[in-house]
């Protein structure tokens, strides 16, 4: 009887785990060689050389116009950066860190006597529902399902060009 109960528990656990969603996906397609973000269009494009692989609708910082200058300004950076690392334990499902601030960003903020900010990521959707289109503190947001795809496709070192 005890054996059957253990067998039933194992079967139930296996059945429940089959229903669980795995946020880590695999990708076997062409390498993503460039990410391009068009802030004004709220679009992000993944390229392999000159070939467009994927397009995503995005949300930006809560003050989306202009280049990020200082910590807390709510702006998403503009310029050429790169993906510095992956964060599998992100508060926002999964995330890819953008290399902001660069040397020029730090120098500008220092000249103004303010911190440049940091921790700028491409990440999943809001933890709590929001009615605001642009809601992040300067990050680029997509849905949780989309960040799963992007996380699988993009490797650290990939350049990201963020246009106004």
HELIX and SHEET records of a PDB file:
HELIX    1   1 UNK A    2  UNK A   19  1                                  18    
HELIX    2   2 UNK A  103  UNK A  111  1                                   9    
HELIX    3   3 UNK A  144  UNK A  153  1                                  10    
SHEET    1   A 8 UNK A  51  UNK A  57  0                                        
SHEET    2   A 8 UNK A  43  UNK A  48 -1                                        
SHEET    3   A 8 UNK A  34  UNK A  38 -1                                        
SHEET    4   A 8 UNK A 159  UNK A 163  1                                        
SHEET    5   A 8 UNK A  79  UNK A  87 -1                                        
SHEET    6   A 8 UNK A  95  UNK A  98 -1                                        
SHEET    7   A 8 UNK A 121  UNK A 123 -1                                        
SHEET    8   A 8 UNK A 140  UNK A 141  1                                        
END                                                                             
